């Protein structure tokens, strides 16, 4: 991801951080559900990660 972000000069630093966070959370949710879906769901881990994703993708 860093090489992609360095090529995206038109993005603001805030957008760089948000894009990196969104990619990380999306990857994390997939990995978490693939490795231990029961724990992820029962302990609310997937819901927390979705809330984080919702926060970083806000435009305002």
RALINQUI-V222956 format. One line per field, one symbol per residue. phi: phi as a letter, one per 40 degrees, with the letter a starting at -180 (. if undefined). psi: psi as a letter, one per 40 degrees, with the letter a starting at -180 (. if undefined). burial: I if it has 9 or more other ideal C-beta (glycine too) atoms within 8 Angstrom, else O. Layout:
BEGIN
phi=???
psi=???
burial=???
END
This chain:
BEGIN
phi=.dccccccccccdccdcccccccccccccccccccacccccccgcccccccccccccccb
psi=ddddddegdeiidddddddddddddddddddddddgddddddeedddddddddddeeie.
burial=OOOOIOOIOOIOOOOIOIIIIIIOIIOIIOOIIOOOIOOIIOOOIIOOIIOIIOOIOOOO
END
